[in-house]
Each structure stands twice: as C-alpha cells, then as structure tokens.
Amino acid sequence: MGAEAKRTYLVVIDDSAEARVALRFAARRAAKTQGRIEVLGIVEPQDFVQFGGVQAAIEEEQRLRIEGVVSSAVGEFLDESGVEAKIIVQQGEPVRAVRDYIGERPEVAALVLGAAPNGNPGPLVANFCGNDAGRLPCPVMLIPGSLSDEQLEQLS
C-alpha cells in the first residue's frame, strides 16, 4: 500500500545537558535503525496572557530556541546521516503534554529521556520511570546525562 512508517524516537528537549545527551543518543539510534527523531519542546502555560499574540510569540521563540539546541547538539550528525528530525512545540503541563502526544502517535517507538548525572532526575523521568512507568504504549529509554559521545555511540 504505502511505505512502512519509520521508527520514531521522541525526545523531550529543554536547556539541560542531559536532554542534549538524550537527543544525541536518539539521533544515533535512529540512524542505526533507519528511523527518525521527533523533538518535543513544551511551553508551560503562562499565568496571565492578555493577548493571544503574546502566546504565539512565546511559542515561536521556544521553537527557535529548540531548533538552535538541535542544530548545536546534532546538526552535523543529522546532515551526515540523513536522519529526519521534526521539531514540535506544544503548550501545556509537561507530563500531560508528553502522554497526550505519544497517545496520538502510534509511530513513536520510544520516549527517550535524559537523566541528570546527580540530584533530582527531573519531573518527566520521575513520572515516566515511576508512577506512569507501565502506562505508556511505548518503552522509555532513560539515558544517563554523564555519558560521553563515545559511550553513546557504543550503546546506540
């Protein structure tokens, strides 16, 4: 009928170093499995937004920031490997936004999250590897934020 859907690795990105490690792992994994990556940035709702244009401007600023993160973390690798990367920006509470996004996309093969090398692992890791560990329709890949590029290459 049509081309088979590519395996999609979903990475939730923020400004943390561990999110960049998760992104690099997902890009390498996608290259080795002829898959693709989707990079989800979440804009948390503002307490008060008087005009809809302000929210749109915030979301566009977030999209540009995420594109910069993707480019600096894996841009050259994506160019060389040919891995397709799609950037999505959504508004909402992060755990719910991720759960809803995955629930609407059966092509997502895995949620790839980065864990901080020390301290609090972050709300997404705590939730999806804790309370909601068995409720997602796909596996969660938890990538230690302390891994080097060489280690990522070996593991992916």
C-alpha positions as CSV (number, residue, x, y, z in Angstrom):
1,M,0.0,0.0,0.0
2,G,2.5,2.6,1.1
3,A,5.9,3.0,2.6
4,E,6.2,1.5,6.1
5,A,6.3,4.1,8.8
6,K,9.8,4.9,10.1
7,R,10.5,4.0,13.7
8,T,10.3,7.3,15.6
9,Y,12.2,8.2,18.7
10,L,10.6,11.1,20.7
11,V,13.0,13.3,22.7
12,V,11.7,16.0,25.0
13,I,14.1,18.8,25.0
14,D,14.9,21.6,27.3
15,D,18.0,23.6,28.2
16,S,19.6,20.8,30.3
17,A,22.8,19.0,29.4
18,E,21.1,15.6,29.9
19,A,18.4,16.5,27.3
20,R,21.2,17.1,24.8
21,V,22.7,13.7,25.6
22,A,19.3,12.1,25.1
23,L,19.0,13.9,21.8
24,R,22.4,12.7,20.6
25,F,21.6,9.1,21.6
26,A,18.2,9.2,19.8
27,A,19.8,10.6,16.6
28,R,22.4,7.8,16.6
29,R,19.8,5.2,17.4
30,A,17.6,6.5,14.6
31,A,20.5,6.4,12.1
32,K,21.3,2.7,13.0
33,T,17.6,1.6,12.7
34,Q,16.7,3.7,9.7
35,G,14.4,5.7,11.9
36,R,13.7,9.3,12.6
37,I,13.5,11.6,15.6
38,E,10.9,14.0,16.8
39,V,12.0,16.7,19.2
40,L,9.2,18.0,21.5
41,G,9.6,21.3,23.3
42,I,6.9,22.2,25.8
43,V,5.9,25.7,26.6
44,E,4.3,25.8,30.0
45,P,1.2,28.0,30.1
46,Q,1.7,31.5,31.3
47,D,-0.1,32.6,34.4
48,F,-1.6,35.5,32.5
49,V,-1.5,36.2,28.8
50,Q,-3.6,39.2,27.9
51,F,-3.4,38.8,24.1
52,G,-3.2,35.6,22.0
53,G,-0.4,37.1,20.0
54,V,1.8,37.1,23.1
55,Q,1.4,33.3,23.5
56,A,2.1,32.8,19.8
57,A,5.3,34.9,20.2
58,I,6.3,32.8,23.2
59,E,5.8,29.6,21.2
60,E,7.7,30.8,18.2
61,E,10.6,31.9,20.5
62,Q,10.6,28.4,22.0
63,R,10.6,26.8,18.5
64,L,13.6,28.9,17.5
65,R,15.5,28.0,20.7
66,I,14.8,24.3,20.2
67,E,16.0,24.5,16.6
68,G,19.2,26.1,17.9
69,V,19.6,23.3,20.5
70,V,19.0,20.6,17.9
71,S,21.4,22.3,15.5
72,S,24.2,22.7,18.1
73,A,23.8,19.2,19.6
74,V,23.2,17.0,16.5
75,G,23.0,19.2,13.4
76,E,26.2,18.0,11.7
77,F,25.3,14.4,12.6
78,L,21.9,14.7,11.1
79,D,23.3,16.2,7.9
80,E,25.8,13.4,7.6
81,S,23.5,10.5,8.5
82,G,20.4,11.7,6.7
83,V,18.2,11.2,9.8
84,E,15.0,13.1,9.6
85,A,14.2,15.4,12.5
86,K,10.9,17.0,13.2
87,I,10.6,19.7,15.8
88,I,7.3,20.2,17.6
89,V,6.4,22.8,20.2
90,Q,3.3,22.3,22.3
91,Q,1.8,24.3,25.2
92,G,0.8,22.6,28.4
93,E,1.9,20.8,31.5
94,P,4.9,18.7,30.5
95,V,3.8,15.2,31.8
96,R,0.4,15.5,30.3
97,A,1.7,17.0,27.0
98,V,4.1,14.1,26.5
99,R,1.5,11.5,27.4
100,D,-1.1,13.0,25.1
101,Y,1.5,13.4,22.3
102,I,2.5,9.8,22.5
103,G,-1.1,8.6,22.8
104,E,-1.9,10.3,19.4
105,R,1.1,8.9,17.5
106,P,1.4,5.1,17.2
107,E,4.6,5.6,15.2
108,V,6.5,6.6,18.3
109,A,8.7,3.6,19.1
110,A,10.3,5.0,22.2
111,L,10.4,8.0,24.5
112,V,14.0,9.0,25.1
113,L,14.7,11.0,28.2
114,G,17.9,12.2,29.7
115,A,18.6,11.8,33.5
116,A,20.7,14.3,35.3
117,P,24.1,12.9,36.4
118,N,23.3,13.7,40.0
119,G,20.4,15.2,42.0
120,N,16.8,15.2,41.0
121,P,16.2,13.4,37.7
122,G,13.5,15.8,36.7
123,P,9.7,15.6,36.5
124,L,9.5,13.6,33.3
125,V,11.9,10.9,34.4
126,A,10.3,10.7,37.8
127,N,6.9,10.3,36.3
128,F,7.5,8.1,33.3
129,C,10.0,5.8,35.2
130,G,7.9,5.9,38.3
131,N,4.2,6.4,38.6
132,D,3.4,6.0,34.9
133,A,6.1,3.5,34.1
134,G,3.7,0.9,32.8
135,R,1.1,3.1,31.3
136,L,2.7,4.3,28.1
137,P,2.2,2.5,24.7
138,C,6.0,2.5,24.1
139,P,9.2,1.9,26.1
140,V,11.1,4.6,27.9
141,M,14.8,4.9,27.1
142,L,16.5,6.6,30.1
143,I,19.9,7.9,29.1
144,P,22.4,8.9,31.8
145,G,23.4,12.5,31.3
146,S,27.0,11.7,32.2
147,L,27.6,9.5,29.1
148,S,30.3,10.7,26.6
149,D,29.8,10.7,22.8
150,E,32.0,7.5,22.6
151,Q,29.8,5.8,25.1
152,L,26.6,6.9,23.3
153,E,28.0,5.6,20.1
154,Q,28.6,2.2,21.6
155,L,25.2,2.0,23.3
156,S,23.1,3.2,20.4
